[in-house]
Amino acid sequence: MAQVLNDPTRRDFWAVDKVILVYFGFAIIILAGWWSGIPYAPWLLAAHLLGTSLLLYQVRFPNPTTWIFRNWYPLIYVASCYKEMALFIPAVRGTDADQWLANLDYRIWHANPTIWLERIQTPLLTEFLQIVYTLFVPAVLLIPFLLWKRRRFADFQYLAFLIALGFLVSYIGYLIVPARGPRFLLKHLQHVPLQGLWLFRGMQSTLDRLESAHYDCFPSGHTELTILAWWGSRRLSGKLFGLYFAYTLSIIFATVYLRYHYTVDVMAGAVVAAVLILTAPVLYKKLSEGGSAIGRN
């Protein structure tokens, strides 16, 4: 049986803490190495140090806020790490891999998938798939929320670890293979613009504002994290597991149909998800040794 991390008197680092602190160390190295080229570098460094200090305080000095903080802080920390990648990648890389990814797609399919999919494009399908794509974050967070609501804290904490690890791994992928997606690179080749019915344009522009000028295609985080959420949903019910399977297939198709991703991004996201599903239980157990609990997937 997995033990829940629910003893407020323990002053140990949880597995998710260790992963986030390692990533923070990686981000600080990036800041130090490219200090003059990264906008707002002093503020970003201060934010990382402040976030680290707050976590250390909650670990070493448990208080009435510790239980909620320790379980939910990764949501805020991981989201903040995503936002800063838009500043890191142009400074560190200075170029993108879009043409390389598009060429790989073409070699696989002997066509550009986003252009080929114009032949099945309809406003109703576009509207539906944009809704599916936009619901990505709520869909991923719903499973841990339901586990929390049912007080299945051990399962919640493992899934929080898995999801946080999945996001952070994808950020490193963005840095290694920076790309903005076919809707920018191949726009001049598309014959027909995407058209929805009622909400499509508003949802697309809202996502553009939230994501800024991100190079967040490879691997496809939408594919990776949705697969992880689908895998976690099996702990709740078979019906939900089946529903998430259908949602996962829909969002994978949506990433290419809506021109957000190359198919090689999707393949990479699926591979990363599979590797994490297989290896994360061992990593979680290892990182939990000497800590306040051990969990299983």
BELUR-V249297 format. One record per helix or strand of 2 or more residues. SS is the DSSP state (alpha for helix, beta for strand). FROM is the first residue (numbers start at 1). TO is the last residue. If there is no record, write none. Layout:
SS_FROM_TO / SS_FROM_TO
This chain:
alpha_15_33 / alpha_35_37 / alpha_41_60 / alpha_66_92 / alpha_98_109 / alpha_113_120 / alpha_123_134 / alpha_136_149 / alpha_153_176 / alpha_182_185 / alpha_187_189 / alpha_200_211 / alpha_221_233 / alpha_238_257 / alpha_263_288
